[in-house]
Amino acid sequence: MRHSDLRKLTQDEINEAEWNNPENWNMFLYSSRYDTRIVVPQRSTYGVSLNFDHAAAYWIVFGYLALPLALIGIIMWAYN
């Protein structure tokens, strides 16, 4: 989608057009700077995917990884 086309659409229409664009999908990973959603539905399967053109997506991944590791570290520290 050309940038000039984006000015004529509502944000919901832009989000839908970007989601339907196969160039924004790499297997199951989604990345579109024009899509304002952080969490989008998967194309071919059930579930959701993160829009990795948003910084918040990286914080979500970091949180999912850091929280369990922190809890394991606290438990290990408490029992030593």
Number of C-alpha atoms within 10 A of each C-alpha: 10 6 8 7 9 14 10 10 11 9 14 12 13 19 18 11 16 21 23 12 11 12 12 15 17 9 9 12 13 24 19 19 13 16 20 16 15 18 15 16 14 16 16 8 8 8 9 14 17 21 25 16 17 18 10 14 16 14 12 13 11 11 12 11 11 13 11 11 12 11 11 12 11 11 11 10 9 8 6 5
